[in-house]
C-alpha cells in the first residue's frame, strides 16, 4: 500500500513539474512576439522617414581636395546642393588668368574637374582673384552655420537644403536655404562670427 501511494505521489509530482516547465517555456515565445512587433514598428517608423543623402565630407576636407587639384589658386565660392539624389560640393577658384571648378561627391569624395577656362580681359592679372577670393581661415563649420541660421528663422535645421560659401564686398559669408512645403527661406551669416547679415522669406 505504501509503495502504491509513493508511486502515485511521484507521478503526481512529475505531472506538476511538467506543467510548470511547459508554462515557463511558453514565456519566451510571447516575449519574442512582442519583440518582433516592436521591431516591425521601428522598421515602419524608419521607412516612413524621408531619406536624406549623406554628407560625409567636411568643408575643410573639400578645401584641401580643391587645393590639391588646383594648387596656387584661390577659392571664390563653395556650393553644396543636390544633383540626381546625391549631394555635391561645387568649388570655384581662380588664379591670375584662369577660372577653375571642381565637383566633389559629398558622400564618396569622388572628384570631377568640371571646367578650366580663361578669364575675361578685365578679370585677368589678379583682378578677379583680389575681388572674389574667400577668407577661409577660422570660418564656422557647415553644422554651426545650419544651427545659427535655423535659430535665426525659428525653423527645423533638418529642413536645410542648400548651402553656399561666398563673398560680398570684404565679407565671406554662409548662406543657408531651408524649404518647408512650398515656402523657402534663407539666411546669410558672417562666416567667421556666425552673426546674421540678412534674412529672406519666400512664400
C-alpha positions as CSV (number, residue, x, y, z in Angstrom):
1,X,0.0,0.0,0.0
2,X,2.8,2.4,0.9
3,X,4.5,1.5,-2.3
4,X,1.4,2.4,-4.4
5,X,1.0,5.7,-2.5
6,X,4.6,6.5,-3.1
7,X,4.4,5.8,-6.8
8,X,1.2,7.8,-7.1
9,X,2.9,10.8,-5.4
10,X,5.8,10.6,-7.8
11,X,3.5,10.5,-10.8
12,X,1.5,13.5,-9.5
13,X,4.8,15.4,-8.7
14,X,6.0,14.6,-12.2
15,X,2.8,15.9,-13.8
16,X,3.0,19.1,-11.7
17,X,6.7,19.8,-12.6
18,X,5.9,19.0,-16.3
19,X,3.2,21.6,-16.2
20,X,5.5,24.2,-14.7
21,X,8.2,23.5,-17.3
22,X,5.6,23.8,-20.1
23,X,4.5,27.2,-18.8
24,X,8.0,28.6,-18.4
25,X,8.8,27.5,-22.0
26,X,5.8,29.5,-23.3
27,X,7.1,32.8,-22.0
28,X,10.0,33.3,-24.4
29,X,7.6,32.8,-27.3
30,X,5.3,35.5,-26.1
31,X,8.3,37.8,-25.4
32,X,9.6,37.1,-28.9
33,X,6.3,38.0,-30.4
34,X,6.4,41.4,-28.6
35,X,10.0,41.9,-29.7
36,X,9.1,41.2,-33.3
37,X,6.1,43.6,-33.1
38,X,8.4,46.3,-31.7
39,X,11.0,45.6,-34.3
40,X,8.4,45.8,-37.1
41,X,7.1,49.1,-35.6
42,X,10.5,50.6,-35.6
43,X,11.1,49.5,-39.1
44,X,7.9,51.1,-40.3
45,X,8.9,54.3,-38.5
46,X,12.3,54.2,-40.1
47,X,10.9,53.6,-43.5
48,X,8.5,56.5,-43.0
49,X,11.3,59.0,-42.5
50,X,12.5,60.9,-45.6
51,X,15.7,59.5,-47.0
52,X,18.4,62.2,-46.9
53,X,21.6,61.8,-48.9
54,X,24.7,61.5,-46.7
55,X,27.1,64.5,-46.3
56,X,30.3,62.9,-45.0
57,X,32.9,65.4,-46.1
58,X,33.7,68.5,-44.1
59,X,34.3,71.9,-45.7
60,X,37.9,71.6,-44.5
61,X,38.3,68.4,-46.5
62,X,36.7,69.9,-49.5
63,X,39.0,72.9,-49.4
64,X,42.0,70.6,-49.1
65,X,40.8,68.5,-52.1
66,X,40.4,71.6,-54.2
67,X,43.8,73.0,-53.3
68,X,45.4,69.6,-54.2
69,X,43.7,69.6,-57.5
70,X,44.4,73.2,-58.3
71,X,47.5,74.4,-56.3
72,X,48.4,78.1,-56.4
73,X,44.8,79.2,-56.9
74,X,42.3,80.9,-54.6
75,X,38.7,79.7,-53.9
76,X,36.0,82.1,-54.9
77,X,32.9,80.1,-53.9
78,X,31.7,76.8,-52.4
79,X,28.2,75.5,-53.0
80,X,26.5,72.4,-51.6
81,X,23.3,71.1,-53.1
82,X,21.7,68.0,-54.6
83,X,22.0,66.6,-58.1
84,X,20.2,63.4,-59.1
85,X,19.6,62.4,-55.5
86,X,23.1,63.0,-54.2
87,X,24.8,66.0,-52.5
88,X,27.7,67.6,-54.3
89,X,30.2,70.3,-53.4
90,X,30.9,72.7,-56.3
91,X,34.1,74.6,-55.7
92,X,35.2,77.5,-57.9
93,X,38.5,79.2,-57.9
94,X,40.9,81.4,-59.9
95,X,44.5,82.3,-60.4
96,X,45.7,85.4,-62.3
97,X,44.5,84.2,-65.7
98,X,42.1,81.3,-65.4
99,X,39.0,80.1,-63.6
100,X,38.5,76.6,-62.3
101,X,35.7,74.4,-61.0
102,X,35.8,71.1,-59.1
103,X,32.8,69.0,-58.3
104,X,33.0,66.6,-55.3
105,X,30.5,64.0,-54.2
106,X,29.7,64.8,-50.6
107,X,29.4,61.2,-49.6
108,X,32.0,59.3,-51.5
109,X,34.6,62.1,-52.1
110,X,34.7,61.3,-55.9
111,X,36.0,64.3,-57.8
112,X,35.2,65.7,-61.2
113,X,37.0,68.6,-62.8
114,X,34.1,70.5,-64.4
115,X,35.9,73.3,-66.2
116,X,39.0,75.3,-66.7
117,X,38.8,78.4,-68.8
118,X,40.4,81.8,-69.4
119,X,39.2,84.8,-67.5
120,X,37.9,87.9,-69.3
121,X,40.5,90.6,-70.0
122,X,39.1,92.9,-67.3
123,X,39.3,90.0,-64.7
124,X,42.9,88.9,-65.5
125,X,46.2,89.8,-63.8
126,X,44.8,89.1,-60.4
127,X,41.7,91.4,-60.6
128,X,39.1,88.8,-60.1
129,X,41.3,87.0,-57.6
130,X,41.5,90.1,-55.4
131,X,37.8,90.9,-55.7
132,X,36.3,87.4,-55.1
133,X,38.8,85.3,-53.1
134,X,37.2,83.9,-49.9
135,X,38.8,84.4,-46.5
136,X,38.8,80.8,-45.3
137,X,40.8,81.0,-42.0
138,X,38.7,80.3,-38.9
139,X,35.3,80.0,-40.6
140,X,32.5,78.3,-38.8
141,X,31.5,74.8,-39.8
142,X,28.6,73.8,-42.0
143,X,26.9,72.3,-39.0
144,X,27.3,75.5,-37.0
145,X,26.1,77.7,-39.9
146,X,23.0,75.5,-40.2
147,X,22.3,75.7,-36.5
148,X,22.7,79.5,-36.3
149,X,20.6,80.0,-39.5
150,X,17.8,77.8,-38.3
151,X,17.7,79.5,-34.9
152,X,17.5,82.9,-36.6
153,X,14.5,81.8,-38.7
154,X,12.9,79.6,-36.0
155,X,12.8,76.6,-38.3
156,X,13.9,72.9,-38.1
157,X,17.6,72.6,-39.0
158,X,16.7,69.3,-40.8
159,X,14.8,71.3,-43.4
160,X,18.1,72.9,-44.7
161,X,18.6,72.0,-48.4
162,X,21.3,74.2,-49.8
163,X,24.5,75.9,-48.6
164,X,26.7,78.5,-50.1
165,X,30.0,80.0,-49.0
166,X,30.6,83.2,-50.9
167,X,31.9,86.8,-50.6
168,X,30.2,90.2,-50.7
169,X,32.5,93.3,-50.6
170,X,35.1,92.2,-48.0
171,X,32.9,89.8,-46.1
172,X,33.0,86.0,-46.6
173,X,29.5,84.6,-45.7
174,X,27.5,81.5,-45.4
175,X,24.1,81.4,-47.0
176,X,21.8,78.5,-45.8
177,X,18.5,77.8,-47.5
178,X,15.5,76.0,-45.9
179,X,12.4,74.5,-47.5
180,X,9.1,73.6,-45.8
181,X,6.2,72.7,-48.1
182,X,6.1,75.4,-50.7
183,X,7.8,78.1,-48.7
184,X,11.6,78.8,-48.9
185,X,13.7,80.9,-46.6
186,X,17.4,81.7,-46.4
187,X,19.9,83.3,-44.0
188,X,23.2,84.9,-44.7
189,X,25.7,84.7,-41.8
190,X,29.2,86.1,-41.3
191,X,31.3,83.0,-42.0
192,X,33.7,83.9,-39.1
193,X,31.4,85.1,-36.4
194,X,28.0,83.5,-37.3
195,X,26.3,86.9,-37.0
196,X,23.2,87.2,-39.1
197,X,23.7,89.6,-42.0
198,X,20.4,89.1,-43.9
199,X,17.2,87.0,-43.8
200,X,14.9,86.3,-46.7
201,X,11.5,84.7,-46.6
202,X,9.6,83.5,-49.7
203,X,6.1,82.0,-49.7
